[in-house]
Amino acid sequence: MKWLYVHRKWSIVLLVGLLLLAVTGGALAAEFVDGEDVYRLPADQVINDDLYVGSGEIYIDGTVKGDVYAAGGYIEINGVVEGDLVAVGGGIVIRGQVLDDVRVGGGGIEVTGIVGDDLIAAGGGGQGMTFPMPFGGRTIEPGIRIGSEAQVGGDSVILGGGGRIDGHIAGDLIAMMGTVELLGQVDGNADMQVGSLRVDEGSRVAGTLRYSSPDQVAIPGGAAGAVQYDAPQQETAQQASLVSQIVGWLVRTALILIGFALLGWLLLRYAPSLLARPVAAIEEKPLESGVYGLVAGILLVFVPIVSTLLVVLLWIFWGTFPALVMAFFLIGGLALIWLFSPLITGLWLGQRILGQAGREGTLTVALLVGVLLIVIVGRVPIVGWLVYFLSFALALGGILRSRQSNLADSPGADLTPAGV
């Protein structure tokens, strides 16, 4: 990972891309284990393959012989992962052992266990994101914390708003953060671009501690083999701004995906017909559904005008309360269709992708694959709004067509809780 020092700016783009592609690309490579609202691998259980899991809460207490790919609100590793760990979640805690690489992104990340090789972590924290986040009865503090008991066998790349780096890092350390405290031991070099830096007296960098921050800070004697301060320049400021934007994009994208995933899982489990009918309609005639939705979407531009006239008439003849109820109903109906559209389109798209790849997966897995693709592409500037509009149009067309025929009884509409 020495090349990261030379091409620092593009390294961040590449690392974030790899983190996302690891989830999307690997999602078609092995079998899935689909969790419910809480998924737990017991301490006495061993999985002799890769593990793919998406759930509200995920606990790995046992042993996984392959890689682990996880997406959820809260993810906790207490057991042993003999391969890589790739995880995206609101809160991620690693107390056990990951014998290969760790690539994680989330609002709050805590590592107190063992990482056999490289650690790549992108998290929140810092100014603007310091409020605790509740997940499953737990409170996650935003930011990245490497505990005093942590051991990293390779290099560490830490990106985020704020954090605390302790423990033992056997390789090099690269940190690009808003605020950071360095307390641990780094056997290689440390390259840090930060807004605020504090180096503890007990910390030790065997090689060169190179840092760039708005103000030069006092480094305790003996804390590093050599110290190099780089005054911020215009290019450095632009790089810091780029890193901040990328990390913010990653965190917001992960939270959007988690929200869609949890909402989709709840619908599949408790109200599957809300997705079944439009998905079956889209599967039966995708082009016709898209045309229906596109025409309806264009007509909906005039709905606010008609709705305003209707609400005004209700207010004149029947009073304020009926007018408010009607306004809430009209606006809320459109908002719900817009909110649910990525779930409908995502489920249909995910089933198509898995089918074309010759892979088998549960409905939840298909929804995750499709929604992940929509969310990531939808977050791309300029073209993102078009992706969401097309998703909205296709979903709306599916809803309209499902009302015209009895598609709920078709094979494609059999989305029962047992299939989740």
Secondary structure as GFF3:
##gff-version 3
##sequence-region A 1 420
A	DSSP	three_ten_helix	2	5	.	.	.	ID=ss1
A	DSSP	alpha_helix	8	26	.	.	.	ID=ss2
A	DSSP	beta_strand	38	41	.	.	.	ID=ss3
A	DSSP	beta_strand	46	47	.	.	.	ID=ss4
A	DSSP	beta_strand	51	60	.	.	.	ID=ss5
A	DSSP	beta_strand	63	64	.	.	.	ID=ss6
A	DSSP	beta_strand	68	77	.	.	.	ID=ss7
A	DSSP	beta_strand	80	81	.	.	.	ID=ss8
A	DSSP	beta_strand	85	94	.	.	.	ID=ss9
A	DSSP	beta_strand	97	98	.	.	.	ID=ss10
A	DSSP	beta_strand	102	111	.	.	.	ID=ss11
A	DSSP	beta_strand	114	115	.	.	.	ID=ss12
A	DSSP	beta_strand	119	123	.	.	.	ID=ss13
A	DSSP	beta_strand	133	135	.	.	.	ID=ss14
A	DSSP	beta_strand	138	140	.	.	.	ID=ss15
A	DSSP	beta_strand	143	146	.	.	.	ID=ss16
A	DSSP	beta_strand	151	152	.	.	.	ID=ss17
A	DSSP	beta_strand	156	165	.	.	.	ID=ss18
A	DSSP	beta_strand	168	169	.	.	.	ID=ss19
A	DSSP	beta_strand	173	182	.	.	.	ID=ss20
A	DSSP	beta_strand	185	186	.	.	.	ID=ss21
A	DSSP	beta_strand	190	199	.	.	.	ID=ss22
A	DSSP	beta_strand	204	212	.	.	.	ID=ss23
A	DSSP	beta_strand	224	229	.	.	.	ID=ss24
A	DSSP	alpha_helix	234	270	.	.	.	ID=ss25
A	DSSP	alpha_helix	273	284	.	.	.	ID=ss26
A	DSSP	alpha_helix	286	299	.	.	.	ID=ss27
A	DSSP	three_ten_helix	300	302	.	.	.	ID=ss28
A	DSSP	alpha_helix	303	317	.	.	.	ID=ss29
A	DSSP	alpha_helix	320	356	.	.	.	ID=ss30
A	DSSP	alpha_helix	363	378	.	.	.	ID=ss31
A	DSSP	alpha_helix	384	404	.	.	.	ID=ss32
A	DSSP	three_ten_helix	407	409	.	.	.	ID=ss33
A	DSSP	three_ten_helix	411	413	.	.	.	ID=ss34
A	DSSP	three_ten_helix	417	419	.	.	.	ID=ss35
###
